[in-house]
Amino acid sequence: MTNFEKFVATLGIQYSDLFANHPAYARHIAIGTNPDILALNVTLGLRDGAADKSGAGVVATCKALGIPNTYKAIRAYLKEPTK
């Protein structure tokens, strides 16, 4: 499993929790987004410089994976084949 895949999987778990337990994320359910799709889209955005790293899901994912919550660290992690 690549680091990109690990990040997407971990972020998907975080979003599943947020969708279930935090009303602020209910808008994603209302528009038909599921946690796995959102995790993939956000991870692609982080890799390409088009997503925000300050959301609760990304912050928790970085913590779970042991990487700093900075754009530089996230992009470096996503580029590595495995860790």
C-alpha positions, -999 to 999 in steps of 0.1 A, spaced: 0 0 0 14 34 -10 14 64 14 -12 80 -9 -35 50 -3 -28 50 34 -37 87 36 -69 82 17 -79 52 38 -71 70 71 -89 101 60 -119 81 50 -121 67 85 -118 101 99 -146 114 77 -168 85 85 -166 95 122 -171 132 114 -201 125 91 -217 104 119 -209 126 149 -205 162 138 -234 182 123 -211 205 104 -203 176 81 -240 168 74 -239 191 43 -217 165 26 -243 138 31 -270 161 19 -252 166 -15 -246 128 -18 -209 127 -9 -197 97 10 -166 97 33 -144 77 9 -151 99 -21 -145 130 0 -112 115 13 -100 107 -22 -109 142 -35 -93 160 -6 -61 139 -8 -58 146 -45 -63 183 -37 -36 182 -11 -12 165 -35 -20 191 -62 -21 222 -40 -58 228 -42 -72 216 -8 -71 230 27 -52 212 54 -69 228 83 -101 206 84 -106 182 113 -103 152 91 -69 161 77 -56 172 110 -66 139 126 -52 120 97 -18 137 99 -18 129 136 -27 93 131 0 89 105 26 107 124 33 135 99 33 172 105 2 190 94 20 212 69 16 213 31 52 204 26 51 174 49 18 161 35 30 164 -1 63 147 7 44 119 25 20 114 -5 49 112 -29 67 84 -11 58 49 -23 57 34 11 65 42 47 
